[in-house]
Amino acid sequence: MNGFGSMLKDYLDYYKISQTEFADRLGITQKHMNEIINGKTNLSVDLIIAISLLTDIDPKVIYFVENKKKTHDMLISKYKNEKEINKLLNSYYISELEKRGWIKLKDKSSFTQKYLDLIEYLNVKDLDVLDKYIEKRYLFKKKEDSDNKKIYLWIRHCDEMTKNIKLSNYDSNKLDNLFNELKEESNKKYNSKSIIDILAKYGIVLYIEDALNGSKVRGCIKVMVDKPVIYMTTYYKEKSSFYFTLYHELFHLKKDYNMLKSKVVIEEDSNEDEIDSLALNMMIKENIYNEILNNYHDRDVIAKKNKIPLCFLYSRLAKEGIINYTSKDYINNIEKIDVLKSK
């Protein structure tokens, strides 16, 4: 790949300018000029600007062509052949990203362009930087590299979709008001838009998006500058599990706001005892839950009196082994939901 050299040669031929004359105009040697034409050297920023001034070719065009050449040479040097390069690209599930419309491939026939498109999507200088960045900024609770990669790709898409959302300022002092509104909402038929709108009132973004195939991620939380964002997947089939994860993320926000400015916390199926307890207690206060256990025959009456959705109660009873997930009590009281992704 000659980079900009072949384009420059065509320009000089068209305008009947000799390479020697153009080298003199640039103040470089004939040898250097030959290296540029034959793609055997990389153009400096100064030369890109000088050539642009002499030819009226947009410097962005020169830089783009040169960067593509340098990227091509790097890939061949590092990965040896096209088969290995495509193997690398496929390890980032580039076909699935394109199928979902998360990434736009400018030229599917060029592995170099696909690599550049991937880097642009990932928003890093190169893949070596990406590994270090993920290790530094993301708190994965499981160390399965392939799944972690899928999670990061999912988060990048969510970042892109939420970066221009404008909300009122987040105020941690109003979290109790938020929890009260969510309690009222939890007693209604599940509606993801209503929940998103409630969080938005308090300066918190909630974005719901399908995870990549095979990924086990359920949600994550981060703070972008000063804007808290919660990303959740569409895996939830029951209202109680959706609210549990939402409360889990909100308590991370309450507890770890400053840390979340530099770290992204990923929620999977792992236990975090303190945060889990806070989330469970928000769904059913501990004293009320104990009252239910001590007066088990009146459990539904006590739950309704305290505005606790029955699905919250029976999910917790099943989780703690008091009833079976196959029992009629569980099946008849659990609320199945269809979690729709954000638009």
FENGIQUI-V332874 format. One record per residue. N is the residue number from 0. RES is the residue in three letters. SS is DSSP state (alpha for helix, beta for strand, coil for the rest). OMEGA is omega in degrees with one decimal (* if undefined). NEAR is the number of other ideal C-beta (glycine too) atoms within 8 Angstrom. Layout:
n=N res=RES ss=SS omega=OMEGA near=NEAR
n=N res=RES ss=SS omega=OMEGA near=NEAR
This chain:
n=0 res=MET ss=coil omega=-175.8 near=8
n=1 res=ASN ss=coil omega=-177.6 near=9
n=2 res=GLY ss=coil omega=-175.6 near=13
n=3 res=PHE ss=alpha omega=-175.2 near=13
n=4 res=GLY ss=alpha omega=-178.5 near=11
n=5 res=SER ss=alpha omega=177.8 near=10
n=6 res=MET ss=alpha omega=179.0 near=9
n=7 res=LEU ss=alpha omega=178.3 near=12
n=8 res=LYS ss=alpha omega=178.0 near=10
n=9 res=ASP ss=alpha omega=179.5 near=8
n=10 res=TYR ss=alpha omega=-178.5 near=11
n=11 res=LEU ss=alpha omega=178.3 near=12
n=12 res=ASP ss=alpha omega=-177.6 near=7
n=13 res=TYR ss=alpha omega=-177.4 near=6
n=14 res=TYR ss=coil omega=176.8 near=6
n=15 res=LYS ss=coil omega=176.2 near=5
n=16 res=ILE ss=coil omega=-179.5 near=8
n=17 res=SER ss=coil omega=179.0 near=6
n=18 res=GLN ss=alpha omega=178.6 near=12
n=19 res=THR ss=alpha omega=179.5 near=8
n=20 res=GLU ss=alpha omega=-177.8 near=8
n=21 res=PHE ss=alpha omega=176.4 near=12
n=22 res=ALA ss=alpha omega=178.5 near=12
n=23 res=ASP ss=alpha omega=178.8 near=7
n=24 res=ARG ss=alpha omega=179.5 near=7
n=25 res=LEU ss=alpha omega=-177.8 near=11
n=26 res=GLY ss=coil omega=178.6 near=4
n=27 res=ILE ss=coil omega=-178.9 near=7
n=28 res=THR ss=coil omega=176.5 near=6
n=29 res=GLN ss=alpha omega=178.4 near=8
n=30 res=LYS ss=alpha omega=178.9 near=6
n=31 res=HIS ss=alpha omega=179.5 near=10
n=32 res=MET ss=alpha omega=178.3 near=14
n=33 res=ASN ss=alpha omega=179.6 near=10
n=34 res=GLU ss=alpha omega=178.2 near=9
n=35 res=ILE ss=alpha omega=-178.1 near=14
n=36 res=ILE ss=alpha omega=-175.8 near=12
n=37 res=ASN ss=coil omega=176.5 near=8
n=38 res=GLY ss=coil omega=-177.6 near=11
n=39 res=LYS ss=coil omega=177.1 near=6
n=40 res=THR ss=coil omega=178.3 near=7
n=41 res=ASN ss=coil omega=-179.2 near=7
n=42 res=LEU ss=coil omega=174.1 near=11
n=43 res=SER ss=coil omega=177.4 near=6
n=44 res=VAL ss=alpha omega=179.9 near=5
n=45 res=ASP ss=alpha omega=179.8 near=6
n=46 res=LEU ss=alpha omega=177.4 near=11
n=47 res=ILE ss=alpha omega=-179.7 near=13
n=48 res=ILE ss=alpha omega=-178.5 near=9
n=49 res=ALA ss=alpha omega=179.6 near=9
n=50 res=ILE ss=alpha omega=178.6 near=14
n=51 res=SER ss=alpha omega=-179.9 near=12
n=52 res=LEU ss=alpha omega=-178.2 near=7
n=53 res=LEU ss=alpha omega=-174.5 near=8
n=54 res=THR ss=alpha omega=-173.7 near=8
n=55 res=ASP ss=coil omega=173.2 near=4
n=56 res=ILE ss=coil omega=-178.5 near=10
n=57 res=ASP ss=coil omega=179.9 near=6
n=58 res=PRO ss=alpha omega=178.1 near=9
n=59 res=LYS ss=alpha omega=178.3 near=6
n=60 res=VAL ss=alpha omega=179.3 near=8
n=61 res=ILE ss=alpha omega=-179.1 near=14
n=62 res=TYR ss=alpha omega=-178.4 near=9
n=63 res=PHE ss=alpha omega=-178.3 near=8
n=64 res=VAL ss=alpha omega=179.1 near=11
n=65 res=GLU ss=alpha omega=-180.0 near=13
n=66 res=ASN ss=alpha omega=177.7 near=9
n=67 res=LYS ss=alpha omega=178.1 near=13
n=68 res=LYS ss=alpha omega=-179.6 near=14
n=69 res=LYS ss=alpha omega=179.0 near=10
n=70 res=THR ss=alpha omega=177.6 near=11
n=71 res=HIS ss=alpha omega=-179.1 near=10
n=72 res=ASP ss=alpha omega=179.4 near=9
n=73 res=MET ss=alpha omega=-178.1 near=8
n=74 res=LEU ss=alpha omega=179.2 near=12
n=75 res=ILE ss=alpha omega=-179.4 near=10
n=76 res=SER ss=alpha omega=-173.1 near=6
n=77 res=LYS ss=alpha omega=-173.1 near=6
n=78 res=TYR ss=alpha omega=168.6 near=9
n=79 res=LYS ss=coil omega=-176.9 near=5
n=80 res=ASN ss=coil omega=-175.0 near=7
n=81 res=GLU ss=alpha omega=180.0 near=6
n=82 res=LYS ss=alpha omega=-179.4 near=6
n=83 res=GLU ss=alpha omega=179.1 near=9
n=84 res=ILE ss=alpha omega=177.9 near=13
n=85 res=ASN ss=alpha omega=175.1 near=9
n=86 res=LYS ss=alpha omega=176.7 near=8
n=87 res=LEU ss=alpha omega=-179.1 near=11
n=88 res=LEU ss=alpha omega=-179.3 near=12
n=89 res=ASN ss=alpha omega=177.8 near=9
n=90 res=SER ss=coil omega=174.9 near=7
n=91 res=TYR ss=coil omega=172.3 near=11
n=92 res=TYR ss=coil omega=-172.4 near=11
n=93 res=ILE ss=alpha omega=179.2 near=12
n=94 res=SER ss=alpha omega=178.2 near=7
n=95 res=GLU ss=alpha omega=177.8 near=9
n=96 res=LEU ss=alpha omega=-178.8 near=12
n=97 res=GLU ss=alpha omega=179.9 near=11
n=98 res=LYS ss=alpha omega=179.9 near=6
n=99 res=ARG ss=coil omega=-178.3 near=8
n=100 res=GLY ss=coil omega=179.3 near=6
n=101 res=TRP ss=coil omega=-179.1 near=9
n=102 res=ILE ss=coil omega=176.7 near=10
n=103 res=LYS ss=coil omega=179.8 near=6
n=104 res=LEU ss=coil omega=-175.4 near=10
n=105 res=LYS ss=coil omega=-179.5 near=5
n=106 res=ASP ss=coil omega=-176.3 near=7
n=107 res=LYS ss=coil omega=-178.2 near=5
n=108 res=SER ss=coil omega=-176.5 near=3
n=109 res=SER ss=coil omega=178.0 near=7
n=110 res=PHE ss=alpha omega=178.2 near=10
n=111 res=THR ss=alpha omega=-179.9 near=11
n=112 res=GLN ss=alpha omega=178.3 near=11
n=113 res=LYS ss=alpha omega=176.9 near=13
n=114 res=TYR ss=alpha omega=179.2 near=13
n=115 res=LEU ss=alpha omega=177.9 near=11
n=116 res=ASP ss=alpha omega=178.6 near=12
n=117 res=LEU ss=alpha omega=179.4 near=12
n=118 res=ILE ss=alpha omega=178.3 near=11
n=119 res=GLU ss=alpha omega=178.7 near=7
n=120 res=TYR ss=alpha omega=-178.3 near=10
n=121 res=LEU ss=alpha omega=177.1 near=11
n=122 res=ASN ss=coil omega=175.5 near=5
n=123 res=VAL ss=coil omega=-178.2 near=9
n=124 res=LYS ss=coil omega=178.2 near=4
n=125 res=ASP ss=coil omega=-175.0 near=7
n=126 res=LEU ss=alpha omega=175.9 near=9
n=127 res=ASP ss=alpha omega=177.0 near=6
n=128 res=VAL ss=alpha omega=-177.6 near=9
n=129 res=LEU ss=alpha omega=-178.5 near=10
n=130 res=ASP ss=alpha omega=180.0 near=8
n=131 res=LYS ss=alpha omega=-179.7 near=8
n=132 res=TYR ss=alpha omega=179.9 near=9
n=133 res=ILE ss=alpha omega=-179.3 near=10
n=134 res=GLU ss=alpha omega=-176.3 near=7
n=135 res=LYS ss=alpha omega=-168.3 near=6
n=136 res=ARG ss=alpha omega=-172.4 near=8
n=137 res=TYR ss=beta omega=179.2 near=13
n=138 res=LEU ss=beta omega=176.9 near=7
n=139 res=PHE ss=coil omega=-179.6 near=8
n=140 res=LYS ss=coil omega=173.9 near=8
n=141 res=LYS ss=coil omega=-173.7 near=9
n=142 res=LYS ss=coil omega=177.0 near=5
n=143 res=GLU ss=coil omega=-169.6 near=6
n=144 res=ASP ss=alpha omega=-176.5 near=6
n=145 res=SER ss=alpha omega=179.6 near=6
n=146 res=ASP ss=alpha omega=178.3 near=12
n=147 res=ASN ss=alpha omega=178.6 near=13
n=148 res=LYS ss=alpha omega=178.0 near=11
n=149 res=LYS ss=alpha omega=179.1 near=14
n=150 res=ILE ss=alpha omega=179.4 near=15
n=151 res=TYR ss=alpha omega=178.8 near=10
n=152 res=LEU ss=alpha omega=177.8 near=14
n=153 res=TRP ss=alpha omega=179.4 near=15
n=154 res=ILE ss=alpha omega=179.4 near=13
n=155 res=ARG ss=alpha omega=178.0 near=11
n=156 res=HIS ss=alpha omega=179.4 near=11
n=157 res=CYS ss=alpha omega=176.8 near=12
n=158 res=ASP ss=alpha omega=-177.0 near=9
n=159 res=GLU ss=alpha omega=-176.6 near=8
n=160 res=MET ss=alpha omega=-175.2 near=9
n=161 res=THR ss=alpha omega=-171.0 near=11
n=162 res=LYS ss=coil omega=-177.3 near=7
n=163 res=ASN ss=coil omega=178.5 near=4
n=164 res=ILE ss=coil omega=179.9 near=7
n=165 res=LYS ss=coil omega=179.7 near=3
n=166 res=LEU ss=coil omega=171.4 near=10
n=167 res=SER ss=coil omega=-176.8 near=6
n=168 res=ASN ss=coil omega=176.3 near=6
n=169 res=TYR ss=coil omega=179.1 near=11
n=170 res=ASP ss=coil omega=-176.4 near=7
n=171 res=SER ss=alpha omega=-179.8 near=8
n=172 res=ASN ss=alpha omega=-178.0 near=4
n=173 res=LYS ss=alpha omega=-178.6 near=8
n=174 res=LEU ss=alpha omega=179.1 near=11
n=175 res=ASP ss=alpha omega=176.4 near=6
n=176 res=ASN ss=alpha omega=177.7 near=8
n=177 res=LEU ss=alpha omega=179.7 near=14
n=178 res=PHE ss=alpha omega=178.2 near=10
n=179 res=ASN ss=alpha omega=178.5 near=8
n=180 res=GLU ss=alpha omega=179.0 near=10
n=181 res=LEU ss=alpha omega=176.9 near=13
n=182 res=LYS ss=alpha omega=177.3 near=9
n=183 res=GLU ss=alpha omega=-178.7 near=9
n=184 res=GLU ss=alpha omega=-177.0 near=11
n=185 res=SER ss=alpha omega=178.4 near=11
n=186 res=ASN ss=coil omega=177.2 near=7
n=187 res=LYS ss=coil omega=174.5 near=8
n=188 res=LYS ss=coil omega=-176.1 near=3
n=189 res=TYR ss=coil omega=177.7 near=8
n=190 res=ASN ss=coil omega=-174.8 near=8
n=191 res=SER ss=alpha omega=-179.8 near=10
n=192 res=LYS ss=alpha omega=179.1 near=6
n=193 res=SER ss=alpha omega=179.7 near=9
n=194 res=ILE ss=alpha omega=177.5 near=12
n=195 res=ILE ss=alpha omega=-179.1 near=12
n=196 res=ASP ss=alpha omega=178.8 near=8
n=197 res=ILE ss=alpha omega=179.5 near=12
n=198 res=LEU ss=alpha omega=-179.3 near=12
n=199 res=ALA ss=alpha omega=177.9 near=11
n=200 res=LYS ss=alpha omega=-176.9 near=9
n=201 res=TYR ss=coil omega=174.7 near=13
n=202 res=GLY ss=coil omega=-178.5 near=11
n=203 res=ILE ss=beta omega=177.0 near=14
n=204 res=VAL ss=beta omega=168.9 near=12
n=205 res=LEU ss=beta omega=-179.4 near=13
n=206 res=TYR ss=beta omega=-177.1 near=13
n=207 res=ILE ss=beta omega=-176.3 near=13
n=208 res=GLU ss=coil omega=175.2 near=13
n=209 res=ASP ss=coil omega=173.0 near=7
n=210 res=ALA ss=coil omega=174.0 near=13
n=211 res=LEU ss=coil omega=-177.4 near=10
n=212 res=ASN ss=coil omega=177.2 near=5
n=213 res=GLY ss=coil omega=179.6 near=6
n=214 res=SER ss=coil omega=-178.1 near=11
n=215 res=LYS ss=coil omega=-176.3 near=9
n=216 res=VAL ss=coil omega=177.9 near=14
n=217 res=ARG ss=coil omega=178.6 near=11
n=218 res=GLY ss=beta omega=174.4 near=14
n=219 res=CYS ss=beta omega=179.0 near=13
n=220 res=ILE ss=beta omega=177.3 near=15
n=221 res=LYS ss=beta omega=173.6 near=11
n=222 res=VAL ss=beta omega=178.7 near=12
n=223 res=MET ss=beta omega=-173.1 near=9
n=224 res=VAL ss=coil omega=175.8 near=5
n=225 res=ASP ss=coil omega=-177.1 near=7
n=226 res=LYS ss=beta omega=177.2 near=11
n=227 res=PRO ss=beta omega=176.9 near=13
n=228 res=VAL ss=beta omega=176.3 near=14
n=229 res=ILE ss=beta omega=175.9 near=16
n=230 res=TYR ss=beta omega=177.0 near=13
n=231 res=MET ss=beta omega=179.9 near=15
n=232 res=THR ss=coil omega=-178.4 near=15
n=233 res=THR ss=coil omega=-177.3 near=11
n=234 res=TYR ss=coil omega=-171.6 near=7
n=235 res=TYR ss=coil omega=179.2 near=13
n=236 res=LYS ss=coil omega=-179.4 near=7
n=237 res=GLU ss=beta omega=-176.3 near=12
n=238 res=LYS ss=alpha omega=-176.6 near=14
n=239 res=SER ss=alpha omega=-178.8 near=14
n=240 res=SER ss=alpha omega=176.8 near=10
n=241 res=PHE ss=alpha omega=-178.9 near=13
n=242 res=TYR ss=alpha omega=178.7 near=12
n=243 res=PHE ss=alpha omega=-179.7 near=12
n=244 res=THR ss=alpha omega=178.2 near=14
n=245 res=LEU ss=alpha omega=177.6 near=14
n=246 res=TYR ss=alpha omega=178.0 near=13
n=247 res=HIS ss=alpha omega=-179.3 near=15
n=248 res=GLU ss=alpha omega=-179.3 near=15
n=249 res=LEU ss=alpha omega=176.9 near=13
n=250 res=PHE ss=alpha omega=170.4 near=12
n=251 res=HIS ss=alpha omega=179.6 near=12
n=252 res=LEU ss=alpha omega=-179.0 near=16
n=253 res=LYS ss=alpha omega=-174.5 near=9
n=254 res=LYS ss=alpha omega=-167.3 near=7
n=255 res=ASP ss=alpha omega=-173.4 near=10
n=256 res=TYR ss=coil omega=-176.5 near=11
n=257 res=ASN ss=coil omega=178.2 near=5
n=258 res=MET ss=alpha omega=-177.9 near=7
n=259 res=LEU ss=alpha omega=174.6 near=15
n=260 res=LYS ss=alpha omega=-178.5 near=9
n=261 res=SER ss=coil omega=-179.5 near=5
n=262 res=LYS ss=coil omega=173.9 near=11
n=263 res=VAL ss=beta omega=-179.0 near=11
n=264 res=VAL ss=beta omega=-178.2 near=12
n=265 res=ILE ss=beta omega=178.9 near=12
n=266 res=GLU ss=beta omega=174.0 near=12
n=267 res=GLU ss=coil omega=-178.9 near=9
n=268 res=ASP ss=coil omega=-179.1 near=4
n=269 res=SER ss=coil omega=178.8 near=6
n=270 res=ASN ss=coil omega=166.7 near=4
n=271 res=GLU ss=coil omega=-164.9 near=8
n=272 res=ASP ss=alpha omega=-176.3 near=6
n=273 res=GLU ss=alpha omega=-178.8 near=6
n=274 res=ILE ss=alpha omega=178.0 near=11
n=275 res=ASP ss=alpha omega=-179.5 near=10
n=276 res=SER ss=alpha omega=178.5 near=8
n=277 res=LEU ss=alpha omega=180.0 near=11
n=278 res=ALA ss=alpha omega=178.9 near=13
n=279 res=LEU ss=alpha omega=-179.4 near=10
n=280 res=ASN ss=alpha omega=176.7 near=9
n=281 res=MET ss=alpha omega=179.6 near=8
n=282 res=MET ss=alpha omega=175.8 near=13
n=283 res=ILE ss=coil omega=179.3 near=13
n=284 res=LYS ss=coil omega=-173.3 near=7
n=285 res=GLU ss=alpha omega=-179.4 near=7
n=286 res=ASN ss=alpha omega=178.9 near=6
n=287 res=ILE ss=alpha omega=179.0 near=11
n=288 res=TYR ss=alpha omega=177.6 near=10
n=289 res=ASN ss=alpha omega=176.8 near=8
n=290 res=GLU ss=alpha omega=178.4 near=9
n=291 res=ILE ss=alpha omega=-179.3 near=14
n=292 res=LEU ss=alpha omega=-179.3 near=8
n=293 res=ASN ss=alpha omega=178.9 near=6
n=294 res=ASN ss=coil omega=-166.4 near=9
n=295 res=TYR ss=alpha omega=-178.9 near=7
n=296 res=HIS ss=alpha omega=179.6 near=4
n=297 res=ASP ss=alpha omega=-172.0 near=8
n=298 res=ARG ss=alpha omega=-178.7 near=10
n=299 res=ASP ss=alpha omega=179.8 near=8
n=300 res=VAL ss=alpha omega=-179.6 near=7
n=301 res=ILE ss=alpha omega=180.0 near=12
n=302 res=ALA ss=alpha omega=-178.6 near=14
n=303 res=LYS ss=alpha omega=178.5 near=9
n=304 res=LYS ss=alpha omega=-177.9 near=6
n=305 res=ASN ss=coil omega=177.3 near=8
n=306 res=LYS ss=coil omega=177.0 near=7
n=307 res=ILE ss=coil omega=177.5 near=11
n=308 res=PRO ss=coil omega=-178.5 near=11
n=309 res=LEU ss=alpha omega=178.5 near=10
n=310 res=CYS ss=alpha omega=176.4 near=12
n=311 res=PHE ss=alpha omega=-177.7 near=14
n=312 res=LEU ss=alpha omega=-173.8 near=15
n=313 res=TYR ss=alpha omega=173.4 near=13
n=314 res=SER ss=alpha omega=-179.5 near=14
n=315 res=ARG ss=alpha omega=177.5 near=13
n=316 res=LEU ss=alpha omega=178.5 near=11
n=317 res=ALA ss=alpha omega=-179.8 near=13
n=318 res=LYS ss=alpha omega=-177.1 near=6
n=319 res=GLU ss=coil omega=173.6 near=6
n=320 res=GLY ss=coil omega=179.6 near=5
n=321 res=ILE ss=coil omega=171.2 near=6
n=322 res=ILE ss=coil omega=178.1 near=10
n=323 res=ASN ss=coil omega=175.8 near=6
n=324 res=TYR ss=coil omega=179.4 near=6
n=325 res=THR ss=coil omega=-177.2 near=5
n=326 res=SER ss=coil omega=178.5 near=9
n=327 res=LYS ss=alpha omega=179.5 near=5
n=328 res=ASP ss=alpha omega=-179.6 near=9
n=329 res=TYR ss=alpha omega=-175.0 near=15
n=330 res=ILE ss=alpha omega=-176.4 near=8
n=331 res=ASN ss=alpha omega=-173.9 near=6
n=332 res=ASN ss=alpha omega=179.0 near=10
n=333 res=ILE ss=coil omega=179.5 near=12
n=334 res=GLU ss=coil omega=175.4 near=10
n=335 res=LYS ss=beta omega=-179.6 near=7
n=336 res=ILE ss=coil omega=174.4 near=10
n=337 res=ASP ss=coil omega=-178.0 near=4
n=338 res=VAL ss=coil omega=-178.9 near=13
n=339 res=LEU ss=coil omega=179.1 near=7
n=340 res=LYS ss=coil omega=-179.7 near=8
n=341 res=SER ss=coil omega=179.4 near=10
n=342 res=LYS ss=coil omega=* near=2
